[in-house]
Amino acid sequence: MATSNLALFKAKLFINNEYVDAKSPEKISVYNPADETLVTSEFPVAGPEDVDAAVDGARKAFKSGPWKDFTPSQRAACIMKLADLIEENGEELFKLETVAMGAPSYMAPFITKMSTEAWRYYAGWADKIPGQTFRSEGGKPFTFVTYEPIGVCAGIAPWNASLTTFAWKAGPALAAGNTVVFKSSEKAPLGLAAMGDLIKRAGFPPGVVQILSGPGSTGALLAQHMNVSKISFTGSVATGKKVQEMALKSNMKRVTLELGGKSPAIVFNDADIENAVKYCASGLLVNTGQACIASSRTLVQKDIAPKFIEALTTAFSQTQGLGPLADRSQFERVMSFIETGKKEASLATGGARVGDKGYYVAPTLFVDPGLDAKIYKEEIFGPVGTVRTFSTEEEVVELANDTLYGLSATVFTSSISRALRVAGKLESGTVGVNTSFMPSIEVPFGGWKESGLGRELGRDGLSAYLETKTVQINMQV
């Protein structure tokens, strides 16, 4: 077994505030995508017994443990302390993310900031969850409405942003008074496994936060577990549909899904070209294109298309500092798309592997793909973008909406009326105007159509972890 020398590295499950060996004999091998070296071949896979132990511990903590009697301010204090500890150990935690999935170094401050801000935001909500009351006028009963925790909530992380999505899912769940069983991605389990010590130091009682590792089979055990009341999944559409089906067929557990996108970036002829080029490049290439909101379909008005495409091609070709793709399978998938793309469109730049070691791919841009081209229709999840032209506003709205996805979109124009008009017509959960859309802690994030179900972040993200109860009292007795 090769091991990392990183101080926080743990190759165990975290159950009931203890690091424990899995009862399942199956193991995961983790490789560093930057140089293809083995990090560890001994990462545990949580099997049925392990999942049962984690869920049972979380259920006990919710129903009869100290957590049940914590006041909202006590819950908030634990969450705030965890945020502080993540911030203190941010550099080490990010190294664990990098060694597992190749996140580029420039992402470190962003990941730490997004994570700690989410924890602190939801800590602030813990003692501010309101109810409603209705007067008993006209002989009607006195009625009040409460919003109560659901119970054991499961979360399944993607490999591209494990620490951030952990905060987005576990933060509101804990603020609402639930307990959490969280599964890391088999491609990037290191950072979340290191969270166990920090969770314990933050003051969470045993069972309140359990962290498991494993492949899709472990996630399936959570999705169909009869004692899990809510599950939140971030990942592919195909897997998300399976999660929803298993949740429905088991105990109809509540489900939140964030399933990716094929986001359009619309550039009108009155746009600031320099600004549009900047964000059309960075909006796709952030995290090496391994981001659900990546603006991978650029649509530019014909009047400015030659100038814009030349500038965007230059921006792609001059981009440096991209990390590797997450692993061999993702690298092979992206390269397969590129080879197909060479037959479907004109290659403007890139289109090849960088170096002969590690899973690096050059920023790649295709021009004029067909409407049915794979590189234009399907989510690639790599540094590969396309450019098509359009003539009218009506045409581009139709092009932008011609997709199964609806997570994000961007509009570049100097006309605020056009920006508002087009944004209102786009079938998308989020829209950026003259900038790439980036999730913000205070506002809901999620998609339309096959990009997902429900919302994370903001008050909507908290509401996803609360059940509504209406009580009527006969005041005449």
C-alpha positions, 0 to 999 in steps of 0.5 A, spaced: 500 500 500 502 506 498 500 512 502 500 519 502 504 523 507 498 528 508 497 529 515 489 529 515 489 523 511 485 517 513 483 511 509 477 509 514 470 510 515 467 515 520 461 512 524 459 515 531 465 519 532 470 514 531 474 512 525 473 504 523 475 499 518 469 497 514 466 490 514 466 490 507 473 487 504 472 491 498 477 496 497 478 502 492 484 504 489 486 512 488 491 515 483 494 522 483 491 524 476 497 529 475 502 523 474 498 517 475 501 514 481 498 510 486 496 514 492 492 508 496 490 501 494 486 501 501 480 506 501 474 502 504 468 501 501 462 501 505 457 495 504 451 493 507 453 492 514 457 499 514 451 503 511 446 500 516 451 501 522 452 509 520 444 510 518 442 506 525 447 511 529 444 517 525 437 515 527 439 514 534 442 520 535 436 524 531 431 520 536 434 520 543 441 522 543 444 529 545 443 532 539 435 531 539 436 536 546 441 541 543 438 548 542 438 552 535 444 556 538 448 550 540 447 547 533 449 553 530 455 553 535 458 546 532 457 548 525 460 555 526 466 551 530 466 546 524 467 552 519 473 555 523 476 548 523 475 547 515 478 554 514 484 553 519 486 546 515 484 549 508 490 548 505 491 541 507 484 539 505 485 542 499 491 538 498 487 532 499 482 534 493 488 535 489 492 529 490 485 525 488 482 529 483 487 534 480 484 540 482 488 546 480 492 550 485 488 557 484 481 553 486 484 553 493 481 559 496 475 559 492 473 552 495 475 554 502 471 560 501 465 557 498 465 551 503 466 555 510 461 561 507 456 555 507 457 553 513 457 559 517 450 562 513 447 556 515 449 556 522 446 563 522 439 560 520 439 555 526 435 559 531 431 563 525 427 558 522 420 561 523 413 558 523 406 561 522 400 562 526 393 564 524 387 567 528 381 563 530 376 568 527 369 566 526 369 560 530 375 557 526 380 553 530 387 556 532 392 554 527 399 554 527 404 551 522 411 549 524 417 546 520 421 540 523 427 536 521 426 530 517 430 525 520 436 522 517 439 525 511 443 522 506 448 526 501 452 523 495 458 528 493 461 529 486 468 528 485 469 535 482 467 539 488 467 534 494 468 539 500 463 544 497 457 540 496 458 537 503 457 544 506 451 545 501 448 539 503 450 537 510 450 545 513 442 546 512 441 539 514 444 540 521 442 547 522 435 544 521 436 539 526 437 533 522 443 528 522 447 526 516 450 520 513 454 523 507 458 518 502 464 521 498 465 519 491 470 513 489 474 518 485 475 523 490 474 520 497 480 523 501 478 530 503 471 528 506 475 522 510 479 527 513 473 531 516 472 526 521 477 529 526 474 536 525 467 534 526 469 531 533 473 537 535 467 541 533 463 538 538 458 534 534 455 528 538 456 521 536 452 519 530 450 526 528 455 526 522 457 520 519 462 519 513 462 513 508 466 512 502 464 507 496 462 507 489 455 507 486 453 501 490 454 504 497 450 510 494 444 505 492 444 502 499 443 509 502 438 511 496 433 505 498 435 505 505 428 505 509 431 509 515 433 514 511 428 520 510 432 525 505 437 524 500 441 529 496 445 527 490 450 531 485 452 528 479 450 525 472 443 525 470 443 517 469 445 516 476 440 521 479 434 518 475 436 511 479 437 515 485 430 518 485 427 511 482 430 507 488 428 513 493 421 512 490 420 505 491 423 504 498 420 509 503 418 515 498 424 519 501 425 526 499 430 527 494 434 533 491 438 532 485 443 537 481 445 533 475 449 538 471 448 541 464 450 543 457 450 551 458 449 556 453 453 563 453 449 568 448 453 573 445 450 579 442 453 584 437 452 589 442 456 586 447 463 588 450 467 583 446 473 583 451 469 582 457 465 576 453 471 572 451 474 573 458 468 569 461 466 565 455 473 562 456 473 562 464 466 560 464 468 553 461 475 552 463 474 553 470 476 547 474 479 544 467 471 544 465 469 539 470 464 544 473 456 543 472 455 550 470 460 550 465 458 554 459 460 549 453 455 552 448 457 559 446 452 562 441 455 568 437 451 573 433 453 573 426 455 580 425 461 579 430 462 572 429 469 572 426 472 577 430 469 574 437 471 567 434 478 569 433 479 572 440 476 566 443 480 561 440 486 565 442 484 565 449 483 558 449 490 557 446 493 561 451 490 559 457 495 555 462 495 552 469 489 547 468 489 541 472 489 534 470 482 530 469 480 526 475 482 520 472 483 515 466 476 514 465 474 521 465 480 522 460 478 517 456 471 519 455 473 526 454 478 524 448 473 520 445 469 526 445 474 530 442 476 525 436 468 525 435 468 532 435 473 532 429 468 529 425 463 533 427 466 540 426 472 545 425 477 544 430 479 551 432 485 550 437 487 544 442 484 537 441 490 533 444 493 530 450 498 535 453 504 531 455 505 523 456 504 523 463 498 525 467 491 526 464 492 533 461 488 535 455 489 542 452 483 547 452 479 545 446 474 549 441 470 547 436 466 551 431 460 550 427 458 543 430 451 540 427 445 541 431 445 533 433 453 533 434 455 529 440 460 535 442 454 540 442 448 536 445 452 532 450 455 534 457 463 532 456 465 535 463 472 537 460 475 543 457 472 542 450 467 548 448 463 549 441 461 555 438 455 556 433 452 563 430 445 566 430 442 571 426 436 574 431 434 574 438 428 569 437 433 564 433 438 564 439 433 563 444 430 557 441 437 554 440 439 556 447 433 552 450 434 546 445 437 541 450 435 536 455 439 541 461 437 547 464 442 549 469 445 555 467 446 560 462 449 567 460 447 573 456 452 578 453 449 585 451 450 592 453 442 593 453 439 591 459 432 591 456 434 585 452 438 582 457 432 582 462 427 579 456 432 574 454 433 571 461 426 571 462 425 566 456 431 562 457 429 555 460 434 555 466 435 555 473 440 560 473 442 566 468 448 571 468 448 577 465 455 580 462 459 575 467 459 567 468 454 565 473 457 563 480 453 560 485 452 564 491 450 562 498 444 566 499 440 565 493 438 558 491 442 554 486 439 548 481 436 547 474 430 546 470 429 539 466 434 534 467 439 538 470 435 537 477 430 537 482 429 542 488 434 547 490 440 548 494 443 554 498 439 560 500 433 559 504 430 554 499 436 550 501 434 550 508 427 548 506 429 542 503 431 539 510 424 541 513 417 538 514 411 542 514 406 540 520 399 544 521 396 544 527 389 546 529 386 547 536 379 548 538 379 554 542 371 553 544 373 547 549 
